[in-house]
């Protein structure tokens, strides 16, 4: 018997991965602190909560980098960094999905659905809880409650997987079983 009634999984850092070396290369070539600026909490929270679009976030980041064509070109390259699906994680989640719903729970921007489609995952998860669509972001307890409700499962019967420990701890505080994802083995030990 499967030990959970639902699997709630993060997207970035678990199922989807970015080319971080390419990000560093863009920063080095342009001599701009792209990651520090773009992912500063004050910069990233508005698009993550759906208050502004990704395009508006890009413009705000360009302005914070001093504006001008150099900053604009750097950000244009930055947002087009390659990303891919971890097929081994996908396979483990698909096996779990034979027994229970699999829900993606992610802090994302308004472009998430487009990215999911580009990866061929549009029909993969049973549901997607995007912070930009529900207006709350991990580790706010409400996003976990929304995901459990959509899965039709009590929080205590949910497995939650995330690569960020504060997000896992927030899920555990609601009674969920939390897995701090660092490698495939972390997930394989639970989902086999």
C-alpha positions in Angstrom: 0.0 0.0 0.0 1.3 3.5 -0.9 2.2 5.4 2.3 0.8 8.8 1.3 -2.5 10.1 -0.3 -0.7 12.7 -2.4 2.8 13.8 -3.4 3.4 17.5 -3.5 6.6 18.5 -5.3 8.6 21.6 -5.9 9.4 22.4 -9.5 12.7 24.2 -9.8 15.6 22.3 -8.2 13.7 19.1 -8.1 11.9 18.4 -11.4 13.3 21.3 -13.5 16.9 22.5 -13.6 18.7 25.5 -15.0 22.3 25.8 -16.4 23.9 27.7 -13.6 27.3 27.8 -15.3 25.6 29.7 -18.2 24.2 32.2 -15.7 27.6 32.7 -14.2 29.1 33.1 -17.7 26.6 35.8 -18.5 27.3 37.7 -15.3 31.1 37.5 -16.0 30.8 38.6 -19.6 28.6 41.6 -18.8 30.3 42.3 -15.4 26.8 42.7 -13.8 25.5 41.0 -10.5 22.4 39.5 -12.3 21.5 36.8 -9.8 22.1 39.0 -6.7 19.9 41.7 -8.3 17.2 39.7 -10.0 16.7 37.3 -7.0 16.9 39.9 -4.3 13.8 39.3 -2.1 12.4 42.8 -2.8 12.8 42.2 -6.5 11.6 38.6 -6.8 8.6 38.7 -4.5 6.2 40.8 -6.6 6.3 38.5 -9.7 6.3 35.5 -7.4 3.1 36.6 -5.9 1.6 37.6 -9.2 1.6 41.3 -8.5 3.7 42.0 -11.6 4.5 40.0 -14.7 7.9 38.4 -15.6 8.3 41.2 -18.2 7.8 43.8 -15.6 10.3 42.0 -13.3 12.9 42.0 -16.2 12.4 45.8 -16.7 12.7 46.4 -12.9 15.9 44.4 -12.8 17.3 46.2 -15.8 16.6 49.5 -14.0 18.2 48.2 -10.8 21.3 47.2 -12.8 21.6 50.8 -14.0 19.5 50.6 -17.1 21.0 50.9 -20.6 21.5 48.5 -23.4 24.2 46.4 -21.6 21.9 45.6 -18.7 18.9 44.9 -21.1 21.0 42.5 -23.2 22.3 40.7 -20.1 18.8 40.2 -18.7 17.5 39.1 -22.2 20.2 36.3 -22.2 19.6 35.6 -18.5 15.9 34.8 -18.9 16.6 32.6 -21.9 19.0 30.3 -20.0 18.4 26.6 -20.9 16.4 24.5 -18.6 15.5 20.8 -18.6 13.5 18.1 -16.8 15.3 15.6 -14.6 13.9 12.5 -16.3 14.8 10.2 -13.3 12.8 12.4 -11.0 10.0 12.5 -13.5 10.0 8.7 -13.6 9.8 8.4 -9.8 6.9 10.9 -9.7 5.1 9.1 -12.5 5.3 5.8 -10.6 3.9 7.5 -7.5 1.2 8.9 -9.8 0.0 5.4 -10.4 -1.2 5.4 -6.8 -1.9 9.0 -5.8 -2.2 12.5 -7.2 1.1 14.4 -7.9 0.8 18.2 -7.5 3.5 20.7 -8.4 3.8 23.4 -5.8 6.1 26.1 -6.9 7.1 29.7 -6.4 6.8 30.9 -9.9 6.0 33.8 -12.2 3.2 34.2 -14.8 5.2 32.4 -17.4 5.2 29.0 -15.6 2.5 27.4 -17.8 4.5 28.4 -20.9 7.7 26.8 -19.4 5.8 23.6 -18.4 4.5 23.4 -21.9 8.0 23.9 -23.4 9.2 21.0 -21.3 6.3 18.7 -22.4 4.9 18.5 -18.9 1.5 20.2 -19.5 -0.4 17.0 -18.8 2.1 15.5 -16.4 1.0 16.7 -12.9 -2.5 16.2 -11.6 -2.5 19.9 -10.7 -0.1 22.9 -10.5 -0.2 25.3 -7.5 1.7 28.4 -8.7 2.4 31.2 -6.3 1.8 33.7 -9.0 -1.7 32.3 -9.5 -2.7 31.8 -5.9 -1.1 34.9 -4.4 0.9 33.1 -1.7 4.4 31.7 -1.8 6.3 29.0 0.0 7.0 28.9 2.9 3.5 30.5 3.7 1.4 27.7 5.1 -1.5 28.6 2.9 0.1 27.4 -0.3 0.6 23.9 1.2 -3.0 23.9 2.4 -4.2 24.9 -1.1 -2.1 22.0 -2.6 -3.4 19.4 -0.1 -7.0 20.6 -0.8 -6.5 20.3 -4.5 -5.1 16.8 -4.0 -8.0 15.8 -1.9 -5.7 14.8 0.9 -5.2 15.7 4.6 -1.9 17.5 5.1 -0.8 14.6 7.4 -1.2 12.2 4.5 0.9 14.3 2.0 4.6 13.9 1.1 6.2 17.2 0.3 9.5 17.4 -1.7 11.6 20.6 -2.0 15.2 21.5 -2.5 14.9 24.4 0.0 15.0 23.4 3.7 12.8 26.3 5.0 10.0 25.2 2.6 10.3 21.6 3.8 10.2 22.7 7.4 7.1 24.7 6.8 5.4 21.7 5.3 6.5 19.6 8.3 5.0 22.2 10.6 1.6 21.4 9.0 2.1 17.7 9.6 3.3 16.7 6.2 6.1 14.3 5.6 8.9 16.5 4.2 11.8 15.5 2.1 14.7 17.9 1.7 15.7 17.1 -1.9 19.5 17.2 -2.6 19.8 14.2 -4.9 17.7 11.6 -6.6 18.5 9.2 -3.7 16.6 11.4 -1.3 13.4 10.9 -3.3 14.1 7.3 -4.3 14.4 6.3 -0.7 10.8 7.3 -0.1 9.2 6.6 -3.5 11.5 3.7 -4.6 
